[in-house]
Amino acid sequence: MTQAATLPAFAAQAVKKALHDIPMNATVGVQITDVGVGWATGEAPDTAPFRNHLGTIHAGVQFLLAEAVSGAAFAGAFAAQLAGAVPLIEKLETHYVNRAVGDLTARAEAADPAGIAAAHAEFAADGKARLIVNVTVQDGEGKDVMRAVAHWYLRARPQAK
């Protein structure tokens, strides 16, 4: 990985708060632990109500964590534009690779960190931009349990007349 660009503390806190305020994330305990320009980390605890029929962490919890951490990475990439824009996830491609045992951690990174500048230019010119974010979710044993590719879209808010 290249040098991870950081955000000003107030911007990182705003991104974390926005993701923590989503009711489903709060329900399963998803937390964003760190966020920068085009990257983020997060976690979700292993709790009995969110285990599946195998006694492992339900795929839905893994999905919520992957979506949240990818959204934080996306928001970190577009922190300066978010006040006048709407972020939307278009697609989250998931691949569950192992059973999840113990607390989850996740890392999300822009698939092409160098492409963030191009996405900013596209947004400035057209009022819309897309960014792909790769996510890896690991369990308490340190093994990969899910890999995901998130396709995010940003569009400018319509101007009030």
C-alpha positions in Angstrom: 0.0 0.0 0.0 1.1 3.5 -0.7 1.4 6.3 1.9 -2.1 6.6 3.6 -3.2 10.2 3.3 -4.9 11.5 6.5 -7.9 13.8 6.9 -8.1 16.7 9.3 -9.4 15.4 12.7 -12.8 17.3 12.3 -13.4 15.7 8.9 -12.5 12.2 10.1 -14.9 12.6 13.1 -17.7 13.8 10.9 -17.3 10.8 8.6 -17.3 8.4 11.6 -20.3 10.1 13.1 -22.3 9.9 9.9 -21.6 6.1 9.6 -22.3 5.5 13.3 -25.6 7.3 13.1 -27.0 4.8 10.6 -29.4 2.7 12.7 -28.5 -0.7 11.2 -24.8 -0.1 11.9 -25.6 0.8 15.5 -27.8 -2.3 15.8 -25.0 -4.7 15.0 -22.2 -2.6 16.6 -20.4 -1.5 13.4 -17.8 1.2 14.3 -15.4 3.1 12.0 -12.1 3.1 13.7 -10.0 5.3 11.4 -10.6 7.1 8.1 -8.4 8.9 5.7 -8.4 10.0 2.0 -9.8 7.0 0.2 -9.3 4.5 3.0 -10.9 3.5 6.3 -10.9 0.8 8.9 -13.7 -0.5 11.1 -14.9 -3.3 13.4 -17.9 -5.2 14.5 -18.2 -7.3 17.7 -19.1 -11.0 17.8 -22.3 -11.0 19.7 -24.7 -13.9 20.1 -27.8 -12.3 18.5 -25.9 -11.9 15.3 -24.6 -15.4 14.8 -25.9 -17.7 12.2 -27.0 -21.4 12.3 -23.3 -22.5 12.4 -22.6 -20.3 15.4 -20.4 -18.0 13.4 -20.9 -14.3 12.6 -23.8 -13.9 10.2 -23.1 -12.8 6.7 -25.4 -9.8 7.2 -23.0 -8.3 9.9 -20.1 -8.8 7.5 -22.0 -7.1 4.7 -22.9 -4.1 6.9 -19.3 -3.7 8.1 -18.0 -3.9 4.5 -20.6 -1.3 3.3 -19.9 1.0 6.2 -16.1 0.9 5.9 -16.2 1.3 2.1 -18.6 4.3 2.6 -16.2 5.8 5.1 -13.3 5.4 2.6 -15.4 7.0 -0.1 -16.5 9.8 2.2 -12.8 10.3 3.1 -11.9 10.7 -0.5 -14.7 13.3 -1.1 -14.7 15.0 2.3 -14.5 18.5 0.8 -17.4 17.9 -1.6 -19.9 16.1 0.8 -21.6 19.3 2.0 -23.0 19.8 -1.5 -23.3 16.2 -2.7 -25.1 12.9 -2.1 -23.1 9.7 -1.9 -24.8 6.5 -3.0 -23.6 3.0 -3.2 -24.5 1.4 -6.5 -23.3 -2.1 -6.0 -21.4 -4.2 -3.3 -19.9 -7.4 -4.8 -19.2 -9.8 -1.9 -17.3 -13.0 -1.7 -17.4 -14.9 1.6 -14.2 -16.9 1.9 -14.2 -18.4 5.4 -16.5 -18.7 8.4 -16.2 -15.7 10.7 -15.2 -16.5 14.3 -14.7 -13.7 16.9 -14.7 -9.9 16.5 -14.5 -8.6 12.9 -12.1 -5.9 11.6 -12.2 -4.5 8.1 -10.1 -2.3 5.8 -11.3 -0.4 2.8 -9.1 1.3 0.2 -9.8 3.0 -3.1 -9.0 0.5 -5.8 -7.0 3.2 -7.6 -5.8 5.8 -5.1 -4.3 7.8 -8.0 -7.7 8.0 -9.5 -9.1 10.0 -6.7 -7.8 13.3 -8.3 -9.4 12.3 -11.6 -12.7 11.6 -9.7 -12.5 15.1 -8.1 -12.0 16.7 -11.5 -15.0 14.7 -12.9 -17.1 15.9 -10.0 -16.0 19.5 -10.5 -16.8 19.4 -14.2 -20.0 17.3 -14.3 -21.3 17.2 -10.7 -20.9 13.5 -10.5 -18.2 11.0 -10.0 -17.6 7.3 -9.3 -15.0 5.5 -7.2 -14.4 1.8 -6.6 -13.4 0.7 -3.1 -11.9 -2.7 -2.2 -12.7 -4.2 1.2 -11.2 -7.0 3.2 -13.0 -8.3 6.4 -11.0 -10.4 8.9 -12.2 -12.3 11.9 -10.8 -12.6 15.4 -8.4 -15.3 14.3 -6.9 -12.9 11.7 -8.1 -14.8 8.7 -9.9 -13.2 5.7 -13.6 -14.0 5.9 -15.0 -11.7 3.2 -13.7 -9.7 0.3 -15.8 -7.1 -1.4 -15.8 -4.5 -4.1 -17.9 -1.4 -3.5 -19.0 0.8 -6.4 -19.8 4.3 -5.0 -21.4 7.3 -6.9 -21.4 10.9 -5.9 -23.8 13.5 -7.4 -24.2 17.1 -6.6 -27.3 18.2 -4.7 -29.7 20.1 -6.9 -29.4 23.8 -6.3 -32.4 25.5 -4.5 -34.1 28.0 -6.7 
